[in-house]
Amino acid sequence: TSKHIDIHKNYFIELQNSLIKTCKDIWENRNKLFPNLSFCGETEEQLNSGINSNYIRQIKDRLNSLNLYVANHWKAGDFDYRDLNKKTNLNCSPESQLTKNLHSGERKFKLPNGNIEYFDLHIKTGDLRFHFYPDSINRKIYIGYIGKHLPISSEN
């Protein structure tokens, strides 16, 4: 019954997560694991070959927190990174104005529909950065970059 499934929901989620052992597994299971996130084309290469799988736990944790925030807290209006920071374990911020002026090109990524957007917001975690673009109309988050810190201005 559906009640029985609900009782064991956490078990099935943990089981599914335990099967994710590499960054490639994240890419291959992204739609099931993170239904509120959409991964842009560049992230396939980043996850499949550009990121050491030693970061797998960090990546899963941050993407899961972002996905759950969208599902449980972003119900209407524009995306608010300050609210995300308050309600999750994430450390998110926009780029400084100087970095925007000097390095905006490195933060532009192609959405699945082919449009290019500036991915100003990023999640900071250890050596990794997750650059994303919130679509306030459809309440969906587009992940454009997962990897090492992108260039910044020296005065940040």
Secondary structure by P-SEA (a helix, b strand, c coil): caaaaaaaaaaaaaaaaaacccaaaaaaacccccccccccaaaaaaaaccccccaaaaaaaaaaaaaaaaacccccccccaaaaaaccccccccccaaaaacccccccccccccbbbbccbbbbcccbbbbbbbcccccbbbbccccccccccccc
